[in-house]
């Protein structure tokens, strides 16, 4: 299968590309920079230059492909405060792909998120497929809206599916939320958790997430939702404790009213109890996560190299 991949040189994409190639697929990766283009070429992928904003490039690449994996998201502007702008750009790309793929029956897989899907209870693949009446316009729910738009493409004869990722897709080289928590601990001199630290996050190793994207591309029926949760819910106090142990810092409770001053932009995320199940995904797609768990991965030490490295 000839597969067009956005975000192909990113944290997830750089694991998905070799997973696809090893399985016999031909990969065409979107590259914004010369560095990304060189990395993709070295991995054995064909390079298509452009960005998420180049909708004509996306349409042309999708028309030439047997399937599309849309992994790119503007995390840089999302984390700097413009989440709406990031979700708007994501939606324009999804609509462009949908228009090209309509009527083809070709697979179209996007990446979405699990955090905040069903706060306070274990979310399943059945959650979030319809908009909740009380959900605010835009904001964090915007990415779930984009997932619902992708699922709806099934009615236009697109074999669309959504792979929801945990906030912690961990592994050697991760610069996401866990790395940010480590940086905060270094800055503050303590490894903090909010309240009693009972908040739970799902987690998955990067290699297991990459395998699930391949399975979705190859096998997911139209309108499917998959959960890439190898661990249903890792307690954030346990995460703070291993960070503290590795850095030689105390793990301490941060009162909810003081969380914003301690965690900054991470506050909303670390305050959420958001466990998620992947039982249906494992049953339907024979997905068997094999990577280390989050706490075990943290304890291997690769997250704790020289600050800024």
C-alpha positions as CSV (number, residue, x, y, z in Angstrom):
1,X,0.0,0.0,0.0
2,X,1.3,3.5,-0.9
3,X,0.7,5.5,2.3
4,X,0.9,9.3,2.7
5,X,1.9,10.3,6.3
6,X,1.7,13.8,7.8
7,X,3.9,14.3,10.8
8,X,6.1,11.6,9.5
9,X,9.3,12.9,11.1
10,X,7.7,13.7,14.4
11,X,7.8,11.8,17.7
12,X,5.1,9.3,16.7
13,X,5.6,9.5,12.9
14,X,9.3,8.6,13.2
15,X,8.2,5.3,14.7
16,X,5.2,4.7,12.4
17,X,7.3,5.1,9.2
18,X,9.7,2.2,9.9
19,X,6.7,0.1,11.2
20,X,4.9,0.6,7.9
21,X,8.0,0.0,5.7
22,X,8.9,-3.2,7.6
23,X,5.3,-4.4,6.9
24,X,5.8,-3.9,3.2
25,X,4.1,-0.5,2.7
26,X,5.5,2.3,0.6
27,X,5.6,5.5,2.6
28,X,5.4,9.1,1.4
29,X,6.1,11.5,4.2
30,X,5.3,15.2,4.5
31,X,8.4,17.3,5.4
32,X,8.4,21.0,6.3
33,X,12.2,21.3,6.5
34,X,15.3,20.0,4.9
35,X,16.2,18.3,8.2
36,X,12.9,16.4,8.2
37,X,13.3,15.5,4.5
38,X,16.7,14.1,5.1
39,X,15.4,12.0,8.1
40,X,12.6,10.6,6.1
41,X,14.8,9.7,3.1
42,X,17.2,8.0,5.5
43,X,14.3,6.0,6.9
44,X,13.4,4.8,3.4
45,X,10.4,7.0,2.8
46,X,9.6,9.1,-0.3
47,X,9.5,12.9,0.6
48,X,6.7,15.3,-0.2
49,X,7.7,18.9,0.8
50,X,5.1,21.1,2.4
51,X,3.3,21.9,5.6
52,X,-0.1,21.3,7.2
53,X,-1.2,24.6,5.7
54,X,-0.4,23.6,2.1
55,X,-3.8,22.1,1.4
56,X,-3.2,21.7,-2.3
57,X,-0.1,19.6,-1.4
58,X,-2.2,17.5,1.0
59,X,-4.9,16.9,-1.7
60,X,-2.4,15.9,-4.4
61,X,-0.5,13.6,-2.1
62,X,-3.8,11.9,-0.9
63,X,-5.0,11.5,-4.5
64,X,-1.7,9.7,-5.3
65,X,-1.9,7.4,-2.2
66,X,-3.7,4.2,-1.3
67,X,-4.3,5.5,2.2
68,X,-3.5,8.4,4.5
69,X,-2.2,8.6,8.1
70,X,-2.7,12.1,9.5
71,X,-0.4,12.4,12.5
72,X,0.6,16.1,12.3
73,X,-0.8,18.6,14.8
74,X,0.5,22.1,15.5
75,X,1.5,21.4,19.1
76,X,3.8,24.4,19.1
77,X,1.0,26.9,18.9
78,X,-1.4,24.7,20.9
79,X,1.0,24.7,23.9
80,X,1.7,28.5,23.6
81,X,-2.0,29.3,24.0
82,X,-3.6,29.0,20.6
83,X,-5.3,25.6,20.8
84,X,-8.1,26.8,18.7
85,X,-5.7,27.8,15.9
86,X,-4.2,24.3,16.1
87,X,-7.5,22.5,15.9
88,X,-8.7,24.8,13.1
89,X,-5.7,23.9,11.0
90,X,-6.2,20.2,11.8
91,X,-9.8,20.4,10.7
92,X,-8.9,22.1,7.4
93,X,-6.5,19.2,6.7
94,X,-9.1,16.6,7.6
95,X,-11.7,18.2,5.4
96,X,-9.2,18.4,2.5
97,X,-8.3,14.7,2.8
98,X,-12.0,13.8,3.2
99,X,-12.9,15.5,0.0
100,X,-10.2,13.7,-2.0
101,X,-10.8,10.3,-0.5
102,X,-14.6,10.4,-0.6
103,X,-16.1,7.5,-2.6
104,X,-12.8,5.6,-2.7
105,X,-13.1,3.3,0.2
106,X,-9.5,4.0,1.0
107,X,-8.2,4.1,4.7
108,X,-7.8,7.4,6.4
109,X,-6.5,7.3,10.0
110,X,-6.0,10.3,12.2
111,X,-4.4,10.8,15.6
112,X,-6.4,12.3,18.4
113,X,-6.2,12.4,22.2
114,X,-7.5,10.6,25.3
115,X,-6.9,13.2,28.0
116,X,-10.1,14.7,29.2
117,X,-12.3,12.4,27.2
118,X,-14.4,11.2,30.3
119,X,-12.9,12.9,33.4
120,X,-13.2,10.9,36.6
121,X,-14.1,7.6,35.0
122,X,-12.6,5.1,32.7
123,X,-13.2,6.2,29.1
124,X,-13.9,3.6,26.4
125,X,-13.8,3.6,22.6
126,X,-17.6,4.3,22.7
127,X,-17.1,7.6,24.4
128,X,-16.8,10.9,22.6
129,X,-18.3,9.7,19.3
130,X,-21.1,12.2,19.6
131,X,-20.9,15.8,20.7
132,X,-22.1,16.4,24.2
133,X,-24.7,19.2,24.4
134,X,-22.9,20.9,27.2
135,X,-19.5,20.8,25.5
136,X,-18.0,24.3,24.9
137,X,-17.3,25.5,21.4
138,X,-13.7,25.2,20.5
139,X,-11.2,24.7,23.3
140,X,-9.7,21.2,24.1
141,X,-12.9,19.5,22.9
142,X,-12.1,20.8,19.4
143,X,-9.8,17.9,18.7
144,X,-12.6,15.5,19.7
145,X,-14.8,17.4,17.2
146,X,-12.2,16.7,14.5
147,X,-12.3,13.1,15.4
148,X,-16.1,13.0,15.1
149,X,-15.7,14.7,11.7
150,X,-13.3,11.9,10.6
151,X,-15.7,9.2,11.8
152,X,-18.5,10.8,9.8
153,X,-16.5,10.3,6.6
154,X,-17.5,6.7,6.8
155,X,-20.8,7.8,5.3
156,X,-18.9,9.1,2.3
157,X,-17.2,5.7,1.6
158,X,-14.0,6.5,3.3
159,X,-12.5,3.8,5.6
160,X,-11.9,6.4,8.3
161,X,-10.7,5.7,11.8
162,X,-9.4,7.6,14.8
163,X,-6.5,6.5,17.0
164,X,-6.7,8.2,20.4
165,X,-3.4,8.7,22.1
166,X,-2.6,9.1,25.8
167,X,-0.9,12.2,27.0
168,X,2.2,10.1,27.6
169,X,3.5,8.3,24.5
170,X,6.7,7.5,26.2
171,X,10.1,6.3,25.2
172,X,13.7,7.4,24.7
173,X,13.7,10.8,23.2
174,X,10.2,11.9,24.4
175,X,10.0,15.7,24.8
176,X,6.3,15.8,25.7
177,X,4.4,16.1,28.9
178,X,6.6,13.8,31.0
179,X,9.7,15.7,29.9
180,X,8.0,18.9,30.9
181,X,7.2,17.5,34.3
182,X,10.8,16.7,34.8
183,X,11.8,20.2,33.7
184,X,9.4,21.7,36.2
185,X,10.8,19.5,39.0
186,X,14.3,20.7,38.2
187,X,13.2,24.3,38.1
188,X,11.1,24.2,41.4
189,X,13.5,21.9,43.3
190,X,10.6,19.5,44.1
191,X,8.7,16.9,42.1
192,X,5.1,17.9,42.5
193,X,1.7,16.3,42.1
194,X,-1.7,18.0,42.6
195,X,-3.6,17.2,45.8
196,X,-3.3,13.6,46.8
197,X,-1.9,12.7,43.4
198,X,-4.7,10.2,42.7
199,X,-5.1,11.6,39.1
200,X,-4.6,8.9,36.5
201,X,-3.3,9.2,33.0
202,X,-3.3,6.4,30.4
203,X,0.1,5.7,28.9
204,X,1.7,3.8,25.9
205,X,5.2,3.2,24.7
206,X,5.9,4.8,21.3
207,X,6.6,1.4,19.6
208,X,3.2,0.1,20.7
209,X,1.4,3.2,19.4
210,X,3.2,2.9,16.1
211,X,2.0,-0.7,15.7
212,X,-1.6,0.3,16.4
213,X,-1.5,2.9,13.7
214,X,-0.4,0.3,11.2
215,X,-3.2,-2.1,12.4
216,X,-5.8,0.7,12.0
217,X,-4.5,1.5,8.5
218,X,-4.7,-2.2,7.4
219,X,-7.8,-3.4,9.2
220,X,-10.0,-0.8,10.9
221,X,-13.5,-0.8,9.5
222,X,-15.0,2.6,8.5
223,X,-16.0,4.8,11.4
224,X,-13.7,3.0,14.0
225,X,-12.3,4.5,17.2
226,X,-9.2,2.9,18.7
227,X,-7.5,3.5,22.0
228,X,-3.8,3.3,22.2
229,X,-3.8,2.9,26.0
230,X,-1.3,0.2,27.1
231,X,-1.9,1.2,30.7
232,X,-5.4,2.3,31.7
233,X,-4.3,4.8,34.4
234,X,-0.9,5.6,35.9
235,X,-1.2,7.5,39.1
236,X,0.5,10.9,38.8
237,X,1.8,10.6,42.4
238,X,3.7,7.5,41.3
239,X,5.1,9.4,38.3
240,X,6.2,12.3,40.6
241,X,7.8,9.9,43.0
242,X,10.0,8.2,40.4
243,X,10.9,11.6,39.0
244,X,11.9,12.8,42.4
245,X,13.9,9.6,43.1
246,X,15.8,10.0,39.8
247,X,16.5,13.7,40.4
248,X,17.3,13.4,44.1
249,X,14.3,15.7,44.9
250,X,11.4,15.3,47.3
251,X,8.0,14.4,45.9
252,X,5.5,16.8,47.4
253,X,1.8,17.6,47.2
254,X,0.9,20.9,45.6
255,X,-2.5,22.3,46.7
256,X,-5.0,22.7,43.9
257,X,-5.1,26.4,44.5
258,X,-1.3,26.6,44.1
259,X,-1.1,24.4,41.1
260,X,-1.1,27.1,38.4
261,X,1.9,28.8,40.1
262,X,3.8,25.6,40.3
263,X,2.9,23.8,37.0
264,X,2.1,26.7,34.7
265,X,0.7,25.6,31.4
266,X,0.7,22.0,32.6
267,X,-1.9,22.7,35.3
268,X,-5.0,21.7,33.4
269,X,-3.4,18.4,32.4
270,X,-1.9,17.3,35.7
271,X,-5.2,18.1,37.5
272,X,-7.2,15.7,35.3
273,X,-8.1,12.2,36.4
274,X,-8.5,10.7,32.9
275,X,-8.1,6.9,32.8
276,X,-8.9,5.1,29.5
277,X,-9.6,1.5,28.5
278,X,-8.3,-0.2,25.3
279,X,-10.2,-3.5,25.9
280,X,-12.3,-3.2,22.7
281,X,-9.2,-2.2,20.6
282,X,-7.2,-5.2,21.9
283,X,-10.1,-7.6,21.2
284,X,-10.9,-6.3,17.7
285,X,-7.4,-5.7,16.4
286,X,-5.3,-8.2,18.3
287,X,-3.2,-5.3,19.6
288,X,-0.8,-6.6,22.3
289,X,1.3,-3.9,23.8
290,X,4.8,-5.2,24.6
291,X,6.8,-2.1,25.6
292,X,7.7,-1.1,29.2
293,X,5.1,0.7,31.3
294,X,5.6,4.4,32.1
295,X,7.0,4.1,35.5
296,X,9.4,1.3,34.4
297,X,10.4,3.4,31.4
298,X,11.1,6.4,33.6
299,X,13.2,4.2,35.9
300,X,15.4,3.2,33.0
301,X,17.0,6.7,33.2
302,X,17.0,7.9,29.7
303,X,14.6,10.8,30.6
304,X,17.2,12.2,33.0
305,X,20.1,13.1,30.9
306,X,21.7,16.5,30.9
307,X,19.1,19.2,31.2
308,X,18.3,20.7,27.8
309,X,20.0,17.8,26.0
